[in-house]
Amino acid sequence: MVNCIDQSEIDRFWSKLGDGGRESQCGWLDDKYGVSWQVVPAQLRDLVLSGNSDTAEPVMNALMKMVKLDLRVLQEAAGR
């Protein structure tokens, strides 16, 4: 797992690790050597484990629809 501080870092790791590899859903990709990575915002844990199921469920629903994760969309789903 690669915890990224912002969208720019997500984009950079996604591009580098995915070059010659294969993208999957929920922030997962396989690099050109077949190693699986999940590229996520470091804030994801807080967005999902906020102690509020009213927040966690929309965040997880948004995440499940994504390939590369979009921090802004995840924050909006959490109401932030």
PDB file of N, CA, C and O in Angstrom, chain B, residues numbered from 101:
ATOM      1  N   MET B 101       0.849  -1.169   0.000  1.00  0.00           N
ATOM      2  CA  MET B 101       0.000   0.000   0.000  1.00  0.00           C
ATOM      3  C   MET B 101       0.897   1.236   0.000  1.00  0.00           C
ATOM      4  O   MET B 101       1.910   1.293   0.697  1.00  0.00           O
ATOM      5  N   VAL B 102       0.502   2.205  -0.788  1.00  0.00           N
ATOM      6  CA  VAL B 102       1.217   3.474  -0.843  1.00  0.00           C
ATOM      7  C   VAL B 102       0.270   4.543  -0.309  1.00  0.00           C
ATOM      8  O   VAL B 102      -0.747   4.840  -0.936  1.00  0.00           O
ATOM      9  N   ASN B 103       0.596   5.120   0.842  1.00  0.00           N
ATOM     10  CA  ASN B 103      -0.193   6.203   1.429  1.00  0.00           C
ATOM     11  C   ASN B 103       0.344   7.530   0.920  1.00  0.00           C
ATOM     12  O   ASN B 103       1.505   7.871   1.146  1.00  0.00           O
ATOM     13  N   CYS B 104      -0.509   8.273   0.233  1.00  0.00           N
ATOM     14  CA  CYS B 104      -0.094   9.521  -0.409  1.00  0.00           C
ATOM     15  C   CYS B 104      -0.674  10.722   0.340  1.00  0.00           C
ATOM     16  O   CYS B 104      -1.784  10.669   0.868  1.00  0.00           O
ATOM     17  N   ILE B 105       0.100  11.799   0.370  1.00  0.00           N
ATOM     18  CA  ILE B 105      -0.328  12.969   1.143  1.00  0.00           C
ATOM     19  C   ILE B 105      -1.357  13.834   0.420  1.00  0.00           C
ATOM     20  O   ILE B 105      -2.117  14.556   1.065  1.00  0.00           O
ATOM     21  N   ASP B 106      -1.391  13.770  -0.917  1.00  0.00           N
ATOM     22  CA  ASP B 106      -2.340  14.589  -1.664  1.00  0.00           C
ATOM     23  C   ASP B 106      -2.585  13.966  -3.036  1.00  0.00           C
ATOM     24  O   ASP B 106      -1.984  12.950  -3.384  1.00  0.00           O
ATOM     25  N   GLN B 107      -3.474  14.588  -3.808  1.00  0.00           N
ATOM     26  CA  GLN B 107      -3.831  14.047  -5.122  1.00  0.00           C
ATOM     27  C   GLN B 107      -2.640  14.029  -6.068  1.00  0.00           C
ATOM     28  O   GLN B 107      -2.505  13.118  -6.885  1.00  0.00           O
ATOM     29  N   SER B 108      -1.792  15.015  -5.963  1.00  0.00           N
ATOM     30  CA  SER B 108      -0.607  15.062  -6.820  1.00  0.00           C
ATOM     31  C   SER B 108       0.269  13.833  -6.601  1.00  0.00           C
ATOM     32  O   SER B 108       0.776  13.249  -7.559  1.00  0.00           O
ATOM     33  N   GLU B 109       0.444  13.443  -5.355  1.00  0.00           N
ATOM     34  CA  GLU B 109       1.249  12.265  -5.057  1.00  0.00           C
ATOM     35  C   GLU B 109       0.544  10.986  -5.516  1.00  0.00           C
ATOM     36  O   GLU B 109       1.194  10.065  -6.011  1.00  0.00           O
ATOM     37  N   ILE B 110      -0.779  10.922  -5.357  1.00  0.00           N
ATOM     38  CA  ILE B 110      -1.539   9.782  -5.873  1.00  0.00           C
ATOM     39  C   ILE B 110      -1.308   9.657  -7.376  1.00  0.00           C
ATOM     40  O   ILE B 110      -1.013   8.570  -7.874  1.00  0.00           O
ATOM     41  N   ASP B 111      -1.441  10.764  -8.092  1.00  0.00           N
ATOM     42  CA  ASP B 111      -1.266  10.762  -9.544  1.00  0.00           C
ATOM     43  C   ASP B 111       0.136  10.310  -9.942  1.00  0.00           C
ATOM     44  O   ASP B 111       0.301   9.542 -10.890  1.00  0.00           O
ATOM     45  N   ARG B 112       1.143  10.791  -9.214  1.00  0.00           N
ATOM     46  CA  ARG B 112       2.530  10.456  -9.547  1.00  0.00           C
ATOM     47  C   ARG B 112       2.814   8.971  -9.332  1.00  0.00           C
ATOM     48  O   ARG B 112       3.369   8.317 -10.215  1.00  0.00           O
ATOM     49  N   PHE B 113       2.437   8.428  -8.166  1.00  0.00           N
ATOM     50  CA  PHE B 113       2.664   7.007  -7.903  1.00  0.00           C
ATOM     51  C   PHE B 113       1.850   6.139  -8.849  1.00  0.00           C
ATOM     52  O   PHE B 113       2.333   5.110  -9.323  1.00  0.00           O
ATOM     53  N   TRP B 114       0.624   6.545  -9.124  1.00  0.00           N
ATOM     54  CA  TRP B 114      -0.246   5.794 -10.026  1.00  0.00           C
ATOM     55  C   TRP B 114       0.402   5.693 -11.404  1.00  0.00           C
ATOM     56  O   TRP B 114       0.418   4.625 -12.016  1.00  0.00           O
ATOM     57  N   SER B 115       0.925   6.794 -11.878  1.00  0.00           N
ATOM     58  CA  SER B 115       1.560   6.826 -13.189  1.00  0.00           C
ATOM     59  C   SER B 115       2.824   5.968 -13.223  1.00  0.00           C
ATOM     60  O   SER B 115       3.014   5.175 -14.145  1.00  0.00           O
ATOM     61  N   LYS B 116       3.671   6.125 -12.236  1.00  0.00           N
ATOM     62  CA  LYS B 116       4.951   5.395 -12.207  1.00  0.00           C
ATOM     63  C   LYS B 116       4.743   3.903 -12.001  1.00  0.00           C
ATOM     64  O   LYS B 116       5.310   3.095 -12.737  1.00  0.00           O
ATOM     65  N   LEU B 117       3.942   3.527 -11.017  1.00  0.00           N
ATOM     66  CA  LEU B 117       3.743   2.105 -10.731  1.00  0.00           C
ATOM     67  C   LEU B 117       2.918   1.415 -11.810  1.00  0.00           C
ATOM     68  O   LEU B 117       3.111   0.231 -12.084  1.00  0.00           O
ATOM     69  N   GLY B 118       2.001   2.155 -12.418  1.00  0.00           N
ATOM     70  CA  GLY B 118       1.135   1.568 -13.426  1.00  0.00           C
ATOM     71  C   GLY B 118       1.737   1.495 -14.814  1.00  0.00           C
ATOM     72  O   GLY B 118       1.173   0.848 -15.697  1.00  0.00           O
ATOM     73  N   ASP B 119       2.880   2.150 -15.028  1.00  0.00           N
ATOM     74  CA  ASP B 119       3.521   2.155 -16.341  1.00  0.00           C
ATOM     75  C   ASP B 119       3.910   0.730 -16.737  1.00  0.00           C
ATOM     76  O   ASP B 119       4.802   0.131 -16.135  1.00  0.00           O
ATOM     77  N   GLY B 120       3.243   0.202 -17.739  1.00  0.00           N
ATOM     78  CA  GLY B 120       3.502  -1.153 -18.198  1.00  0.00           C
ATOM     79  C   GLY B 120       2.749  -2.208 -17.420  1.00  0.00           C
ATOM     80  O   GLY B 120       2.937  -3.405 -17.638  1.00  0.00           O
ATOM     81  N   GLY B 121       1.892  -1.763 -16.507  1.00  0.00           N
ATOM     82  CA  GLY B 121       1.135  -2.694 -15.676  1.00  0.00           C
ATOM     83  C   GLY B 121      -0.339  -2.696 -16.033  1.00  0.00           C
ATOM     84  O   GLY B 121      -0.725  -2.418 -17.168  1.00  0.00           O
ATOM     85  N   ARG B 122      -1.153  -3.017 -15.035  1.00  0.00           N
ATOM     86  CA  ARG B 122      -2.590  -3.140 -15.253  1.00  0.00           C
ATOM     87  C   ARG B 122      -3.341  -2.488 -14.100  1.00  0.00           C
ATOM     88  O   ARG B 122      -3.046  -2.753 -12.935  1.00  0.00           O
ATOM     89  N   GLU B 123      -4.304  -1.639 -14.420  1.00  0.00           N
ATOM     90  CA  GLU B 123      -5.127  -0.961 -13.415  1.00  0.00           C
ATOM     91  C   GLU B 123      -6.305  -1.834 -13.031  1.00  0.00           C
ATOM     92  O   GLU B 123      -6.811  -2.613 -13.839  1.00  0.00           O
ATOM     93  N   SER B 124      -6.732  -1.693 -11.798  1.00  0.00           N
ATOM     94  CA  SER B 124      -7.904  -2.396 -11.298  1.00  0.00           C
ATOM     95  C   SER B 124      -8.785  -1.371 -10.595  1.00  0.00           C
ATOM     96  O   SER B 124      -8.603  -0.172 -10.801  1.00  0.00           O
ATOM     97  N   GLN B 125      -9.730  -1.806  -9.777  1.00  0.00           N
ATOM     98  CA  GLN B 125     -10.598  -0.853  -9.100  1.00  0.00           C
ATOM     99  C   GLN B 125     -10.128  -0.597  -7.674  1.00  0.00           C
ATOM    100  O   GLN B 125      -9.280  -1.314  -7.144  1.00  0.00           O
ATOM    101  N   CYS B 126     -10.692   0.426  -7.073  1.00  0.00           N
ATOM    102  CA  CYS B 126     -10.455   0.782  -5.665  1.00  0.00           C
ATOM    103  C   CYS B 126      -9.008   1.158  -5.376  1.00  0.00           C
ATOM    104  O   CYS B 126      -8.508   0.923  -4.276  1.00  0.00           O
ATOM    105  N   GLY B 127      -8.336   1.744  -6.366  1.00  0.00           N
ATOM    106  CA  GLY B 127      -6.967   2.193  -6.155  1.00  0.00           C
ATOM    107  C   GLY B 127      -5.922   1.106  -6.323  1.00  0.00           C
ATOM    108  O   GLY B 127      -4.752   1.331  -6.015  1.00  0.00           O
ATOM    109  N   TRP B 128      -6.313  -0.065  -6.802  1.00  0.00           N
ATOM    110  CA  TRP B 128      -5.368  -1.169  -6.990  1.00  0.00           C
ATOM    111  C   TRP B 128      -4.821  -1.161  -8.409  1.00  0.00           C
ATOM    112  O   TRP B 128      -5.521  -0.825  -9.365  1.00  0.00           O
ATOM    113  N   LEU B 129      -3.551  -1.541  -8.522  1.00  0.00           N
ATOM    114  CA  LEU B 129      -2.929  -1.758  -9.821  1.00  0.00           C
ATOM    115  C   LEU B 129      -1.808  -2.779  -9.665  1.00  0.00           C
ATOM    116  O   LEU B 129      -1.287  -2.993  -8.570  1.00  0.00           O
ATOM    117  N   ASP B 130      -1.453  -3.397 -10.769  1.00  0.00           N
ATOM    118  CA  ASP B 130      -0.307  -4.297 -10.820  1.00  0.00           C
ATOM    119  C   ASP B 130       0.774  -3.606 -11.625  1.00  0.00           C
ATOM    120  O   ASP B 130       0.510  -3.103 -12.717  1.00  0.00           O
ATOM    121  N   ASP B 131       1.997  -3.574 -11.097  1.00  0.00           N
ATOM    122  CA  ASP B 131       3.091  -2.967 -11.850  1.00  0.00           C
ATOM    123  C   ASP B 131       3.552  -3.918 -12.957  1.00  0.00           C
ATOM    124  O   ASP B 131       3.020  -5.020 -13.091  1.00  0.00           O
ATOM    125  N   LYS B 132       4.529  -3.497 -13.740  1.00  0.00           N
ATOM    126  CA  LYS B 132       4.966  -4.297 -14.894  1.00  0.00           C
ATOM    127  C   LYS B 132       5.575  -5.637 -14.489  1.00  0.00           C
ATOM    128  O   LYS B 132       5.756  -6.513 -15.334  1.00  0.00           O
ATOM    129  N   TYR B 133       5.891  -5.802 -13.212  1.00  0.00           N
ATOM    130  CA  TYR B 133       6.448  -7.064 -12.715  1.00  0.00           C
ATOM    131  C   TYR B 133       5.375  -7.959 -12.096  1.00  0.00           C
ATOM    132  O   TYR B 133       5.667  -9.070 -11.654  1.00  0.00           O
ATOM    133  N   GLY B 134       4.139  -7.476 -12.066  1.00  0.00           N
ATOM    134  CA  GLY B 134       3.042  -8.248 -11.506  1.00  0.00           C
ATOM    135  C   GLY B 134       2.822  -8.045 -10.019  1.00  0.00           C
ATOM    136  O   GLY B 134       2.013  -8.746  -9.412  1.00  0.00           O
ATOM    137  N   VAL B 135       3.541  -7.083  -9.418  1.00  0.00           N
ATOM    138  CA  VAL B 135       3.357  -6.784  -8.000  1.00  0.00           C
ATOM    139  C   VAL B 135       2.129  -5.884  -7.845  1.00  0.00           C
ATOM    140  O   VAL B 135       1.996  -4.882  -8.547  1.00  0.00           O
ATOM    141  N   SER B 136       1.234  -6.247  -6.924  1.00  0.00           N
ATOM    142  CA  SER B 136       0.011  -5.474  -6.684  1.00  0.00           C
ATOM    143  C   SER B 136       0.277  -4.356  -5.686  1.00  0.00           C
ATOM    144  O   SER B 136       0.970  -4.536  -4.685  1.00  0.00           O
ATOM    145  N   TRP B 137      -0.296  -3.196  -5.991  1.00  0.00           N
ATOM    146  CA  TRP B 137      -0.186  -2.004  -5.142  1.00  0.00           C
ATOM    147  C   TRP B 137      -1.565  -1.399  -4.988  1.00  0.00           C
ATOM    148  O   TRP B 137      -2.381  -1.447  -5.909  1.00  0.00           O
ATOM    149  N   GLN B 138      -1.821  -0.830  -3.821  1.00  0.00           N
ATOM    150  CA  GLN B 138      -2.990   0.020  -3.661  1.00  0.00           C
ATOM    151  C   GLN B 138      -2.476   1.411  -3.329  1.00  0.00           C
ATOM    152  O   GLN B 138      -1.784   1.614  -2.332  1.00  0.00           O
ATOM    153  N   VAL B 139      -2.825   2.359  -4.178  1.00  0.00           N
ATOM    154  CA  VAL B 139      -2.380   3.744  -4.033  1.00  0.00           C
ATOM    155  C   VAL B 139      -3.554   4.526  -3.445  1.00  0.00           C
ATOM    156  O   VAL B 139      -4.573   4.724  -4.105  1.00  0.00           O
ATOM    157  N   VAL B 140      -3.395   4.968  -2.191  1.00  0.00           N
ATOM    158  CA  VAL B 140      -4.501   5.590  -1.467  1.00  0.00           C
ATOM    159  C   VAL B 140      -4.065   6.896  -0.821  1.00  0.00           C
ATOM    160  O   VAL B 140      -2.883   7.088  -0.533  1.00  0.00           O
ATOM    161  N   PRO B 141      -5.024   7.801  -0.594  1.00  0.00           N
ATOM    162  CA  PRO B 141      -4.686   8.999   0.190  1.00  0.00           C
ATOM    163  C   PRO B 141      -4.516   8.599   1.654  1.00  0.00           C
ATOM    164  O   PRO B 141      -5.259   7.762   2.165  1.00  0.00           O
ATOM    165  N   ALA B 142      -3.555   9.188   2.311  1.00  0.00           N
ATOM    166  CA  ALA B 142      -3.321   8.902   3.727  1.00  0.00           C
ATOM    167  C   ALA B 142      -4.568   9.223   4.557  1.00  0.00           C
ATOM    168  O   ALA B 142      -4.763   8.638   5.623  1.00  0.00           O
ATOM    169  N   GLN B 143      -5.399  10.129   4.092  1.00  0.00           N
ATOM    170  CA  GLN B 143      -6.606  10.545   4.801  1.00  0.00           C
ATOM    171  C   GLN B 143      -7.721   9.505   4.727  1.00  0.00           C
ATOM    172  O   GLN B 143      -8.716   9.622   5.442  1.00  0.00           O
ATOM    173  N   LEU B 144      -7.573   8.496   3.879  1.00  0.00           N
ATOM    174  CA  LEU B 144      -8.647   7.528   3.675  1.00  0.00           C
ATOM    175  C   LEU B 144      -9.060   6.851   4.974  1.00  0.00           C
ATOM    176  O   LEU B 144     -10.250   6.684   5.239  1.00  0.00           O
ATOM    177  N   ARG B 145      -8.099   6.469   5.768  1.00  0.00           N
ATOM    178  CA  ARG B 145      -8.408   5.794   7.040  1.00  0.00           C
ATOM    179  C   ARG B 145      -9.312   6.673   7.901  1.00  0.00           C
ATOM    180  O   ARG B 145     -10.295   6.192   8.464  1.00  0.00           O
ATOM    181  N   ASP B 146      -8.984   7.947   8.003  1.00  0.00           N
ATOM    182  CA  ASP B 146      -9.799   8.864   8.809  1.00  0.00           C
ATOM    183  C   ASP B 146     -11.187   9.066   8.202  1.00  0.00           C
ATOM    184  O   ASP B 146     -12.175   9.180   8.928  1.00  0.00           O
ATOM    185  N   LEU B 147     -11.258   9.110   6.878  1.00  0.00           N
ATOM    186  CA  LEU B 147     -12.555   9.298   6.223  1.00  0.00           C
ATOM    187  C   LEU B 147     -13.469   8.102   6.458  1.00  0.00           C
ATOM    188  O   LEU B 147     -14.676   8.269   6.629  1.00  0.00           O
ATOM    189  N   VAL B 148     -12.906   6.904   6.468  1.00  0.00           N
ATOM    190  CA  VAL B 148     -13.707   5.692   6.627  1.00  0.00           C
ATOM    191  C   VAL B 148     -13.947   5.358   8.097  1.00  0.00           C
ATOM    192  O   VAL B 148     -15.032   4.909   8.465  1.00  0.00           O
ATOM    193  N   LEU B 149     -12.945   5.576   8.927  1.00  0.00           N
ATOM    194  CA  LEU B 149     -13.041   5.189  10.332  1.00  0.00           C
ATOM    195  C   LEU B 149     -13.332   6.379  11.244  1.00  0.00           C
ATOM    196  O   LEU B 149     -12.827   6.454  12.364  1.00  0.00           O
ATOM    197  N   SER B 150     -14.134   7.286  10.761  1.00  0.00           N
ATOM    198  CA  SER B 150     -14.437   8.490  11.527  1.00  0.00           C
ATOM    199  C   SER B 150     -15.339   8.209  12.720  1.00  0.00           C
ATOM    200  O   SER B 150     -15.628   9.107  13.510  1.00  0.00           O
ATOM    201  N   GLY B 151     -15.785   6.958  12.851  1.00  0.00           N
ATOM    202  CA  GLY B 151     -16.700   6.617  13.932  1.00  0.00           C
ATOM    203  C   GLY B 151     -18.143   6.929  13.594  1.00  0.00           C
ATOM    204  O   GLY B 151     -19.025   6.818  14.445  1.00  0.00           O
ATOM    205  N   ASN B 152     -18.381   7.317  12.358  1.00  0.00           N
ATOM    206  CA  ASN B 152     -19.711   7.714  11.934  1.00  0.00           C
ATOM    207  C   ASN B 152     -20.079   6.925  10.679  1.00  0.00           C
ATOM    208  O   ASN B 152     -19.514   7.160   9.611  1.00  0.00           O
ATOM    209  N   SER B 153     -21.023   5.990  10.801  1.00  0.00           N
ATOM    210  CA  SER B 153     -21.405   5.174   9.642  1.00  0.00           C
ATOM    211  C   SER B 153     -22.061   6.015   8.555  1.00  0.00           C
ATOM    212  O   SER B 153     -22.058   5.627   7.387  1.00  0.00           O
ATOM    213  N   ASP B 154     -22.625   7.169   8.928  1.00  0.00           N
ATOM    214  CA  ASP B 154     -23.210   8.060   7.925  1.00  0.00           C
ATOM    215  C   ASP B 154     -22.135   8.638   7.013  1.00  0.00           C
ATOM    216  O   ASP B 154     -22.425   9.039   5.886  1.00  0.00           O
ATOM    217  N   THR B 155     -20.903   8.682   7.494  1.00  0.00           N
ATOM    218  CA  THR B 155     -19.782   9.163   6.696  1.00  0.00           C
ATOM    219  C   THR B 155     -19.087   8.012   5.985  1.00  0.00           C
ATOM    220  O   THR B 155     -18.772   8.113   4.799  1.00  0.00           O
ATOM    221  N   ALA B 156     -18.849   6.931   6.694  1.00  0.00           N
ATOM    222  CA  ALA B 156     -18.088   5.808   6.144  1.00  0.00           C
ATOM    223  C   ALA B 156     -18.767   5.188   4.924  1.00  0.00           C
ATOM    224  O   ALA B 156     -18.101   4.882   3.935  1.00  0.00           O
ATOM    225  N   GLU B 157     -20.064   5.006   4.986  1.00  0.00           N
ATOM    226  CA  GLU B 157     -20.768   4.349   3.889  1.00  0.00           C
ATOM    227  C   GLU B 157     -20.676   5.128   2.578  1.00  0.00           C
ATOM    228  O   GLU B 157     -20.359   4.523   1.553  1.00  0.00           O
ATOM    229  N   PRO B 158     -20.937   6.439   2.555  1.00  0.00           N
ATOM    230  CA  PRO B 158     -20.805   7.168   1.291  1.00  0.00           C
ATOM    231  C   PRO B 158     -19.363   7.180   0.764  1.00  0.00           C
ATOM    232  O   PRO B 158     -19.140   7.144  -0.447  1.00  0.00           O
ATOM    233  N   VAL B 159     -18.394   7.230   1.675  1.00  0.00           N
ATOM    234  CA  VAL B 159     -16.990   7.205   1.244  1.00  0.00           C
ATOM    235  C   VAL B 159     -16.684   5.870   0.579  1.00  0.00           C
ATOM    236  O   VAL B 159     -16.083   5.836  -0.494  1.00  0.00           O
ATOM    237  N   MET B 160     -17.089   4.779   1.203  1.00  0.00           N
ATOM    238  CA  MET B 160     -16.836   3.452   0.628  1.00  0.00           C
ATOM    239  C   MET B 160     -17.585   3.267  -0.684  1.00  0.00           C
ATOM    240  O   MET B 160     -17.054   2.661  -1.615  1.00  0.00           O
ATOM    241  N   ASN B 161     -18.805   3.777  -0.775  1.00  0.00           N
ATOM    242  CA  ASN B 161     -19.563   3.693  -2.029  1.00  0.00           C
ATOM    243  C   ASN B 161     -18.844   4.446  -3.144  1.00  0.00           C
ATOM    244  O   ASN B 161     -18.772   3.958  -4.273  1.00  0.00           O
ATOM    245  N   ALA B 162     -18.314   5.624  -2.840  1.00  0.00           N
ATOM    246  CA  ALA B 162     -17.570   6.398  -3.842  1.00  0.00           C
ATOM    247  C   ALA B 162     -16.298   5.664  -4.234  1.00  0.00           C
ATOM    248  O   ALA B 162     -15.966   5.583  -5.417  1.00  0.00           O
ATOM    249  N   LEU B 163     -15.584   5.129  -3.249  1.00  0.00           N
ATOM    250  CA  LEU B 163     -14.324   4.425  -3.499  1.00  0.00           C
ATOM    251  C   LEU B 163     -14.544   3.215  -4.412  1.00  0.00           C
ATOM    252  O   LEU B 163     -13.740   2.960  -5.309  1.00  0.00           O
ATOM    253  N   MET B 164     -15.615   2.481  -4.189  1.00  0.00           N
ATOM    254  CA  MET B 164     -15.879   1.264  -4.966  1.00  0.00           C
ATOM    255  C   MET B 164     -16.123   1.545  -6.448  1.00  0.00           C
ATOM    256  O   MET B 164     -15.991   0.643  -7.275  1.00  0.00           O
ATOM    257  N   LYS B 165     -16.474   2.771  -6.788  1.00  0.00           N
ATOM    258  CA  LYS B 165     -16.731   3.126  -8.188  1.00  0.00           C
ATOM    259  C   LYS B 165     -15.476   3.614  -8.910  1.00  0.00           C
ATOM    260  O   LYS B 165     -15.496   3.815 -10.124  1.00  0.00           O
ATOM    261  N   MET B 166     -14.386   3.805  -8.166  1.00  0.00           N
ATOM    262  CA  MET B 166     -13.178   4.395  -8.736  1.00  0.00           C
ATOM    263  C   MET B 166     -12.170   3.339  -9.164  1.00  0.00           C
ATOM    264  O   MET B 166     -12.169   2.213  -8.666  1.00  0.00           O
ATOM    265  N   VAL B 167     -11.323   3.727 -10.089  1.00  0.00           N
ATOM    266  CA  VAL B 167     -10.123   2.959 -10.414  1.00  0.00           C
ATOM    267  C   VAL B 167      -8.996   3.670  -9.669  1.00  0.00           C
ATOM    268  O   VAL B 167      -8.600   3.219  -8.595  1.00  0.00           O
ATOM    269  N   LYS B 168      -8.472   4.770 -10.212  1.00  0.00           N
ATOM    270  CA  LYS B 168      -7.530   5.608  -9.456  1.00  0.00           C
ATOM    271  C   LYS B 168      -8.356   6.450  -8.497  1.00  0.00           C
ATOM    272  O   LYS B 168      -9.365   7.032  -8.894  1.00  0.00           O
ATOM    273  N   LEU B 169      -7.936   6.520  -7.234  1.00  0.00           N
ATOM    274  CA  LEU B 169      -8.710   7.238  -6.238  1.00  0.00           C
ATOM    275  C   LEU B 169      -8.591   8.746  -6.415  1.00  0.00           C
ATOM    276  O   LEU B 169      -7.528   9.274  -6.743  1.00  0.00           O
ATOM    277  N   ASP B 170      -9.707   9.418  -6.190  1.00  0.00           N
ATOM    278  CA  ASP B 170      -9.806  10.870  -6.308  1.00  0.00           C
ATOM    279  C   ASP B 170     -10.106  11.421  -4.914  1.00  0.00           C
ATOM    280  O   ASP B 170     -11.228  11.299  -4.422  1.00  0.00           O
ATOM    281  N   LEU B 171      -9.107  12.024  -4.287  1.00  0.00           N
ATOM    282  CA  LEU B 171      -9.228  12.508  -2.917  1.00  0.00           C
ATOM    283  C   LEU B 171     -10.373  13.499  -2.761  1.00  0.00           C
ATOM    284  O   LEU B 171     -11.107  13.438  -1.774  1.00  0.00           O
ATOM    285  N   ARG B 172     -10.537  14.399  -3.702  1.00  0.00           N
ATOM    286  CA  ARG B 172     -11.592  15.411  -3.620  1.00  0.00           C
ATOM    287  C   ARG B 172     -12.965  14.752  -3.565  1.00  0.00           C
ATOM    288  O   ARG B 172     -13.808  15.149  -2.759  1.00  0.00           O
ATOM    289  N   VAL B 173     -13.198  13.760  -4.403  1.00  0.00           N
ATOM    290  CA  VAL B 173     -14.492  13.065  -4.429  1.00  0.00           C
ATOM    291  C   VAL B 173     -14.725  12.310  -3.117  1.00  0.00           C
ATOM    292  O   VAL B 173     -15.842  12.292  -2.600  1.00  0.00           O
ATOM    293  N   LEU B 174     -13.685  11.694  -2.586  1.00  0.00           N
ATOM    294  CA  LEU B 174     -13.802  10.977  -1.310  1.00  0.00           C
ATOM    295  C   LEU B 174     -14.112  11.947  -0.161  1.00  0.00           C
ATOM    296  O   LEU B 174     -14.922  11.640   0.714  1.00  0.00           O
ATOM    297  N   GLN B 175     -13.470  13.104  -0.172  1.00  0.00           N
ATOM    298  CA  GLN B 175     -13.745  14.111   0.856  1.00  0.00           C
ATOM    299  C   GLN B 175     -15.167  14.638   0.734  1.00  0.00           C
ATOM    300  O   GLN B 175     -15.842  14.843   1.742  1.00  0.00           O
ATOM    301  N   GLU B 176     -15.626  14.860  -0.493  1.00  0.00           N
ATOM    302  CA  GLU B 176     -16.999  15.322  -0.696  1.00  0.00           C
ATOM    303  C   GLU B 176     -17.995  14.285  -0.208  1.00  0.00           C
ATOM    304  O   GLU B 176     -19.021  14.631   0.377  1.00  0.00           O
ATOM    305  N   ALA B 177     -17.694  12.999  -0.449  1.00  0.00           N
ATOM    306  CA  ALA B 177     -18.585  11.929   0.016  1.00  0.00           C
ATOM    307  C   ALA B 177     -18.659  11.909   1.534  1.00  0.00           C
ATOM    308  O   ALA B 177     -19.684  11.531   2.101  1.00  0.00           O
ATOM    309  N   ALA B 178     -17.574  12.316   2.199  1.00  0.00           N
ATOM    310  CA  ALA B 178     -17.537  12.375   3.654  1.00  0.00           C
ATOM    311  C   ALA B 178     -18.147  13.665   4.184  1.00  0.00           C
ATOM    312  O   ALA B 178     -18.266  13.843   5.396  1.00  0.00           O
ATOM    313  N   GLY B 179     -18.531  14.561   3.287  1.00  0.00           N
ATOM    314  CA  GLY B 179     -19.116  15.830   3.717  1.00  0.00           C
ATOM    315  C   GLY B 179     -18.082  16.840   4.175  1.00  0.00           C
ATOM    316  O   GLY B 179     -18.372  17.720   4.985  1.00  0.00           O
ATOM    317  N   ARG B 180     -16.867  16.706   3.646  1.00  0.00           N
ATOM    318  CA  ARG B 180     -15.788  17.631   4.036  1.00  0.00           C
ATOM    319  C   ARG B 180     -15.429  18.561   2.919  1.00  0.00           C
ATOM    320  O   ARG B 180     -14.543  19.401   3.075  1.00  0.00           O
TER     321      ARG B 180
END
